[in-house]
Amino acid sequence: MESKYLGKTVREAIDELDSFEAPEGVSVVTMKSDELTSSCPITGQPDYYTLSIEYVPAKLCIESKSLKLYLWSFKEKAMFAEKIAAVICDRVVADIAPLRCKVTTVQKARGGITIETLAEYPKSEA
């Protein structure tokens, strides 16, 4: 399986995640980033996030360069903090079909308030 982005020059954000076959014996993958930026849909002010994606691969793993390029796409999106984790979780599920996925975002404090959001697949029965 050839990567669409790895080893290639890409100068714009993307709306998908590239993948590779999961190595045998890998039970959980965790990817973290502090380079997620979006903007408030009301004020237009930038919001900065830390992100954690934890998933149990079925057959595929996320290729990290494509994740970086995908996260870059949020810079141009105006979205409430509570939605970002759900959107990213849905993308992971759509592109690699993991057995389980948990996405956590933490919006850095603005106005003295930090917002942490969790999205899971399969959806928890709370």
Secondary structure, DSSP 8 states (H G I E B T S, - for coil): ---SSTTS---S--SS--EEE--TT---EEEEEEEEEEE-TTT--EEEEEEEEEEE-SSEEE-HHHHHHHHHGGGG-B--HHHHHHHHHHHHHHHH--SEEEEEEEEEEETTEEEEEEEEES----
